[in-house]
Amino acid sequence: MNCISKRKRRRKHPYINKSLYIKPLLTALLFCFFLLIAIHGFAQDSLRFPVPGGNPKQLFFLQRSQNTNTVVYELNMKNGILDSIAPVHIFWICYAEKSQKEELTSLQRQHAYGLMTTYISKDHYELRFLANKKHVMQLMKGPNHLFHVYDRINGKQAIFSSIYLQINGGSLFSPHIEYIMTKGLDAETGAAVSEKTRP
């Protein structure tokens, strides 16, 4: 009788062990899976984005969540005079590589990061992103007689300095933008201002 009971216990042990350990194992695997997702998301959000500087012609710059490569928008001066046909020159600083400067491709210029400019006067131009022609910015001289790009941030006139796009999927010409962060200086007080919006 004791032998029979021992055999029964031996048969039950493997089954009992599986029921006891499979559930905790699955729970641990799921925890690791979600932890990896969280770490991956944190790593993207915690990228350290350089701030391009040392360029007196720089107007503003654009950065995206995918990497630190930065699109810079600067005055297009020729012999000290602003080019009235193409007043803004746009180029990459490839920080994710060797920080080299590169020109935009024709596709990037025409569909993604390029600007449409409208001549208003010698010291005043309207700017529109080709990717969003409804939004109008103003390139004009300020009280300090220097050119700035003016835009509205938090409903007030501001000197536009940077834009950040948080992108989650999509394609180059149709990215899925979660939010847009614009930064600048209050045109009246000079205080730093920023605004987070959703497209």
C-alpha positions in Angstrom: 0.0 0.0 0.0 2.8 2.3 0.8 4.5 1.5 -2.6 1.3 2.4 -4.4 1.0 5.7 -2.6 4.7 6.5 -3.3 4.1 5.8 -7.0 1.1 8.1 -7.0 3.1 10.8 -5.4 5.8 10.4 -8.0 3.3 10.8 -10.8 1.7 13.8 -9.3 4.9 15.7 -8.6 5.7 16.7 -12.2 2.1 18.0 -12.7 2.2 19.9 -9.4 5.5 21.4 -10.2 4.3 22.6 -13.6 1.2 24.3 -12.2 3.2 25.9 -9.5 6.0 27.3 -11.7 4.5 28.0 -15.1 2.3 30.9 -13.9 5.1 32.7 -12.1 7.4 32.1 -15.1 4.9 33.6 -17.5 4.4 36.5 -15.1 8.2 37.1 -14.9 8.5 37.0 -18.7 5.6 39.5 -19.2 7.2 41.8 -16.6 10.5 41.7 -18.5 8.8 42.3 -21.8 7.0 45.4 -20.5 10.2 46.6 -18.8 12.1 46.4 -22.0 9.4 48.4 -23.7 9.5 51.0 -21.0 13.3 51.2 -21.1 13.2 51.6 -24.9 10.7 54.4 -24.7 12.8 56.1 -21.9 15.9 55.8 -24.0 14.2 57.6 -26.9 12.8 60.4 -24.7 16.2 60.9 -22.9 18.2 61.5 -26.0 20.4 64.5 -25.4 19.8 66.9 -28.2 22.6 69.4 -29.0 21.8 73.0 -29.4 23.4 74.4 -32.6 25.1 77.7 -32.0 27.9 80.0 -33.1 26.1 80.9 -36.3 25.0 84.6 -36.4 22.8 83.8 -39.4 20.8 81.1 -37.7 17.1 81.7 -37.4 15.8 78.5 -35.8 16.3 74.8 -35.9 14.1 71.6 -36.0 14.7 68.4 -34.2 12.9 65.0 -34.2 12.6 62.2 -31.7 14.2 59.6 -34.0 17.8 60.9 -33.6 19.8 64.0 -32.8 20.3 65.1 -36.5 19.1 68.7 -36.7 17.7 70.8 -39.5 19.0 74.4 -39.3 17.3 77.4 -40.9 19.6 80.4 -41.5 19.6 83.6 -43.4 20.7 83.3 -47.0 23.0 86.3 -47.3 24.9 87.2 -50.5 27.5 89.9 -50.2 25.9 91.0 -47.0 22.4 91.3 -48.5 19.5 89.0 -47.9 18.6 87.0 -51.0 15.0 88.2 -51.8 14.2 85.1 -53.9 15.4 82.5 -51.4 15.9 84.3 -48.0 16.4 81.1 -46.0 19.0 78.5 -46.4 18.2 75.0 -44.9 20.7 72.3 -44.1 21.4 69.3 -41.8 23.9 69.1 -38.9 24.3 65.3 -38.6 25.1 65.1 -34.9 24.3 61.3 -34.9 27.3 60.8 -37.2 30.3 63.2 -37.2 28.4 66.5 -36.7 29.0 67.2 -40.4 26.8 69.6 -42.4 24.8 68.3 -45.3 22.3 69.9 -47.7 18.7 68.6 -47.8 17.8 66.3 -50.6 15.3 67.6 -53.1 12.6 65.3 -51.7 13.3 66.6 -48.1 13.2 70.2 -49.3 10.0 69.8 -51.3 8.0 67.6 -49.1 9.3 67.6 -45.5 11.5 70.5 -44.2 11.4 73.0 -47.0 9.8 76.5 -46.7 7.6 78.5 -49.0 8.5 82.2 -48.9 6.4 85.2 -49.9 8.1 88.6 -50.4 6.2 91.3 -48.6 8.9 94.0 -48.5 12.7 94.3 -48.4 12.7 93.5 -44.7 9.6 91.3 -44.4 8.7 87.8 -45.7 6.1 85.3 -45.0 7.3 81.7 -44.3 5.3 78.5 -44.5 6.4 74.9 -44.0 5.7 73.0 -47.2 4.5 70.2 -45.0 2.0 72.6 -43.3 1.1 75.5 -45.6 -1.7 76.8 -43.4 0.7 77.9 -40.7 2.3 81.3 -41.4 5.4 82.7 -39.8 7.0 86.1 -40.3 10.6 86.8 -41.2 11.3 90.4 -40.5 13.7 92.8 -38.8 13.1 93.5 -35.2 13.8 96.6 -33.0 17.5 95.6 -32.9 17.5 95.8 -36.8 18.3 92.1 -37.0 16.2 89.5 -38.9 14.1 87.1 -36.8 11.4 84.6 -37.4 8.2 85.6 -35.5 5.5 83.2 -34.6 2.8 83.0 -31.9 3.6 80.9 -28.9 0.9 80.7 -26.2 -1.1 83.2 -28.1 1.6 85.9 -28.0 4.1 87.2 -30.5 7.5 85.5 -30.0 10.8 85.2 -31.7 10.8 81.6 -32.9 14.0 79.6 -32.0 13.3 75.9 -32.2 10.7 73.2 -32.9 10.7 69.6 -31.7 8.6 66.8 -33.2 7.8 63.7 -31.2 7.2 61.1 -33.9 5.8 57.6 -33.5 5.8 55.7 -36.7 4.6 56.8 -40.1 6.9 57.7 -43.0 9.1 60.6 -44.0 6.3 62.3 -45.9 3.5 61.2 -43.5 4.9 60.8 -40.0 2.7 60.1 -37.1 3.4 63.2 -34.9 2.3 62.8 -31.3 3.1 66.4 -30.3 5.0 69.5 -31.3 7.1 71.6 -28.9 7.9 75.1 -30.0 10.3 77.4 -28.1 11.3 81.0 -28.4 11.5 84.4 -26.7 8.6 86.7 -25.9 8.9 89.6 -28.4 8.1 92.2 -25.7 9.9 90.9 -22.6 12.6 88.6 -24.0 11.5 85.9 -21.5 11.8 82.3 -22.7 8.5 80.8 -23.8 7.4 77.3 -25.0 4.2 75.6 -26.1 3.3 72.0 -26.5 0.6 71.3 -29.1 -0.9 68.3 -30.9 -1.4 68.4 -34.6 
